[in-house]
Amino acid sequence: QVQLQESGPGLVKPSQTLSLTCTVSGGSITTTSYYWSWIRQPPGKGLEWMGAIAYSGSTAYSPSLKSRTSISRDTSKNQFTLQLSSVTPEDTAVYYCANLKDWGQGTQVTVSS
């Protein structure tokens, strides 16, 4: 059974870079799924797909976030990472890592000074 777990800071100050890591167990980020995504949900709003990294390492991003978003991976650790730069309070959300079928439980990130 594939399991995903997000980790990273729960509080980030405006203008800083948010870095979150997704650790995958029960599968491989290179063989279990074609792509792995980061998705977020601001309070009271719907889900927003941010971007993804494919099994090959290729990346794709939401146009609205592309300029601030970077997704990378560490195959030796079976992890992939989200970096979101120049954060503002509007980036406060629950952040999830997921593939097509399997989701992490999500991690709350608050942007506040």
Summary of the structure (lengths in Angstrom):
residues: 113
radius of gyration: 13.2
end to end distance: 39.4
largest distance: 40.7
contacts: 342
relative contact order: 0.32
helix: 5%
strand: 50%
